[in-house]
Amino acid sequence: MPIEIRRFGVGHRRPDGPPGSIGLTGQVLHSDGRGLVSELAFARNARIEPHTNPNTTYFIVVEGGGWVGVGDERARIAAGEAACWPADVIHSAWTEHSEMRAFVVEFAGTDDRGTILENARELSPGTSDPVARGEGALAARIEPSADRGHDRDEGEPA
């Protein structure tokens, strides 16, 4: 079976987003009963209007930055950060003076967090300690300083 290559990015995007979206283009990379993966490109002053979705969704920023909203909360987001948009909670994203490119990963179906906890308890019989659910978190931002140069050993491009 040949490798399937899916193209995305400049030249493959079309106007996208929920009704009322402005300055947004995108390309669906995958969509089936398990979920959806798509790329979104935000121009300056672009926005996804506040809306809900029945599925848990991750908004993963890979270039630039902007803002995200979940419920009544608002936060800045930048390349290398991801926001979780819980199922059935109003969420949005927008840019002001910069552009932003993000991948959206939407999981179809019910959230299986309870199932994961139940399986973990089954794997550790005889303990009465509750099994904690693992949570990802953003690392603290490190602000660049004038005396700190680029270290190629860190693995990041100059």
N, C-alpha and C positions, 0 to 999 in steps of 0.2 A: 504494500500500500504506500503510495507516495506521501511525502510530508505535505500537509496543507499549510500554506502561507496566507495569512490575512493581512492586507495592507490597510494602513490608517495614517493619519497625519495630514499634512498639507496636500491638497489635491484630492483627498478622499472624503472630506467632511461635507456635511450638508447642514442647513439650519436645523437646530435641535432644541430639545428641552420642553418642559411642560408649557401649556398655554400661558402666554404673557412673558415668556423668556425673551430677553433682548441681548443682542451681541454675542450669541452663543452658536457655535457649530459643533458637530460631533459625528461620530461613526460608531455604530454597534459592531463589536468584534465577535461576540458570541451571544446567543439567546436561545434558551430551550427551557424545559420544565424545571431544571435545577436552578436557573438564574440567568443573569445578564452581565456582560462586561462591555463597557463602552468607553471611548475617549471623548472628552469635552474640551473645547478651546474657548476661553473667555477673552473677548476684546477688552479694551479699557472701558470702564463704565458699563459692563455687561452684568446681567443678573438672571438667576433662576428665581422666579416668583415663589413665595412661600406656598408649599403644597404638602400633601401627605402621600405616603406610598404604603401598601400593605406588607412590604417586605423590608427586612433589615438591609441597609445599604451602607457601604463604605465609600467615602469620597476621598480619593488618594491624590494629593497634589504632587506633580512631578516637575513642574516649571512655574516660576513666578509666584504669585500669591494674591490673596484677597481676603475675603471674609466668609464665614459660614454662620448660619443660625440654626439652632435646634430648640424648639419650644420658645421660651422667652429669653434664652441665652444667645449671646453673640460673641464671636471670637475671631481674631486674626488667624490665618492659616497660610503656610508657605511651603515651598518645595521640600519634600522629605517628611511631611506631616499628613496625617489622615484623620478624618472626622467620621464618627459613626452616626448614621441617621437611623434611629430606632423605627421599627414598624409603627405605622399609624400615628406618628408624631410630626407636627408641622416642621419643615426644614427648608432651608434656602442657601444660596451661595451667590456672591457677587464680587465684583472688582470695582476699584475706584480709579487710581492713577496708574495701575499696572495691568499687565495681561496675566493670565493663569491658564495652565493646562493640567487636567486631572483625569484620572481613570475612575470610573464608577463601577463598583462590583456589588451587584444586587443578588441577595440570596432568596430564592423562592421557597415558599412553604413556611411552616411554623418554626420558631426558634427552638433548637434542640438543647438548650443549656441544661434543662432538667435531666434529660437523658444522659448527658455527659457526666453530671454529678452522680446519678444513679449507677452508671457503669464504673465510675471510680470507686464508689463504696463497695461494689461487688468484687473489685480487684484487691481490696485490702480488708478481707474479713477479719473479725476479731478486734477491730479497733472501734472505739466509740467516738473518736475525734471526727468532727465534721470535715468533709473534704471541701476546701475552698476553691472557688472557680478562679482560674488564671485570668488576669487582666493585663492587657498591654497598656503601656503608657508612653507618653512622649518624653524623651530625654530633655533635661534642662538646656535651654539655649546657651551657647557659648558665644559671647560677643567678641568680635575680633579686636585685638589691641594693636597699637602702633608698633610695639616692640616684638610682636609675635609674627614671624614670617611663615610662609607656606612650607610644610614638611611633606615631601613626596611620599614618605613612608606611611603617611596616614591613609593613603589609598584614594584621596580625593584629587580631582583635576585642579590644576593651578588656575 
